[in-house]
């Protein structure tokens, strides 16, 4: 089963780089649109499962009198770390 998954994920990657529509890609590779759509959704799930939502940052440097880090959340809350 893992071999099938790896193969289909490879096809999803090729499709994403191809610029073709799903339908065009499926016709060229002899797979049904429904089956390919299933594997695209599985690929997206796996991609998002490894994503913690955090963005890695380098070490901040402290500037004289300025906050080291400030974050404004979508709800308007401002977090300042000095």
C-alpha positions in Angstrom: 0.0 0.0 0.0 2.9 2.4 0.8 4.2 1.9 -2.7 0.8 2.9 -4.2 0.7 6.0 -1.9 4.2 7.0 -2.9 3.4 6.6 -6.6 0.2 8.6 -6.4 2.0 11.3 -4.3 4.6 11.5 -7.0 1.9 12.0 -9.6 0.3 14.7 -7.5 3.7 16.5 -7.5 4.0 16.1 -11.2 0.5 17.4 -11.7 1.2 20.5 -9.5 4.3 21.3 -11.6 2.7 20.6 -14.9 0.2 23.5 -15.2 -2.4 21.1 -16.5 -5.9 20.8 -15.2 -6.7 17.7 -13.2 -8.8 16.4 -16.1 -6.0 16.8 -18.6 -3.4 15.2 -16.3 -5.7 12.3 -15.6 -6.3 11.7 -19.3 -2.6 11.7 -20.0 -1.9 9.2 -17.2 -4.9 6.9 -17.6 -6.4 7.5 -14.1 -9.9 8.6 -13.2 -10.5 12.1 -12.0 -12.3 10.8 -8.9 -9.4 8.6 -7.9 -6.9 11.4 -8.5 -8.9 13.9 -6.5 -8.9 11.4 -3.6 -5.1 11.2 -3.7 -4.8 15.0 -4.0 -6.8 15.4 -0.8 -4.7 12.7 0.9 -1.6 14.5 -0.1 -2.9 17.8 1.2 -3.8 16.1 4.5 -0.3 14.7 4.9 1.2 18.1 4.1 -0.9 19.9 6.7 -0.4 17.2 9.3 3.3 18.0 9.4 2.7 21.7 9.6 2.5 23.0 13.2 1.5 26.4 12.0 4.7 28.0 13.4 7.1 29.8 11.2 10.8 29.3 12.2 12.7 32.5 12.9 16.3 33.3 13.4 17.7 34.8 16.6 16.5 38.3 16.9 19.0 41.1 17.5 18.1 43.8 20.0 18.1 47.3 18.7 18.6 50.2 21.1 15.2 51.1 22.5 13.2 49.0 20.0 11.2 45.8 20.7 13.0 42.7 19.7 9.8 41.1 18.4 6.2 42.3 17.9 3.3 40.2 16.6 -0.1 41.5 15.7 -2.8 38.8 15.8 -5.8 38.8 13.4 -8.0 39.8 16.4 -5.9 43.0 16.9 -4.0 41.7 20.0 -0.4 43.1 20.0 2.4 41.0 21.6 5.7 42.8 22.1 8.8 40.9 23.4 11.7 43.1 24.5 
